[in-house]
C-alpha cells in the first residue's frame, strides 16, 4: 500500500481508525463497515464483521415477516 500525500502541504494523510460500537475493535475506512452513523441520537460505528452480522439479522427477520404474510 502506498502513502497518500497532500499535494499542497506534502504531509502524509493520517488514516483514521474507528472503534466498533459492538465489539470495540478498531477498523479503518478501507476495511469497510459503517464508519459513522446514528441510531436516533446515539452515534454508532460498526466493524465489517458486526455490520455483516446486523445485515444478516435484518434479512432473517424480514424473511420471517414475509412467510407470516403468505
N, C-alpha and C positions, 0 to 999 in steps of 0.2 A: 504494500500500500504506500503510495507516495504522500508527500507532505502537501498541505494546502496552504499557500501563502497569499496574503493580501497584497495586491499589486502596488497599492499606494504607500503602505507602511512597511512592507517587507516582513511583517510579523507572521509567524505561523498561527494558523487557526487552531484554537483550543476546542477539542471535541467534547461537547457537554455530555455528562453522564446523568442518567435519571435513576431514581430509586423506585422500584416496583411497589405499589400500594398494597399488594397481597403478600409477596414472598420476601420483600426487602432486598432483592438482588439489584445490582447496578447493571444498566444496559445503555447503549448508545443508539442514536437515530439510525445508524447503518444496520443495526440488528433487527429493526422492525419494532413491532409492538405499538403501543399507544403512548406517545411521549408526554403529552399534556392534554388533559380533558377535565371535564367537571361532571359530577352527578349531583344535580341540584346546585348547592353552593360548595360542595366538597371537591377540592382539586384531587385528581387521580392520575396515576401513570401505571401502565401495565407492561411488564416484560413480554417478549414474544410467546413464551410458554403459557403464562397466565392469560394473556389476551386470546390465545387459541382455545384455551380451556373454557373461557367465558363464551366465546362464539359457539363452541360445541354444545354447551349447556343451553344456550338460547335456541339453537337448531333442534335439540332434543325436545324442549318444551313446546316449540312451535309445531312439531310433528305430532305430539300428543293432542294438542288442541285440534289439529286437522282431522285426526282419527276420531275424536269425540263428535265432531260435526257430521261425520258421514253416517 
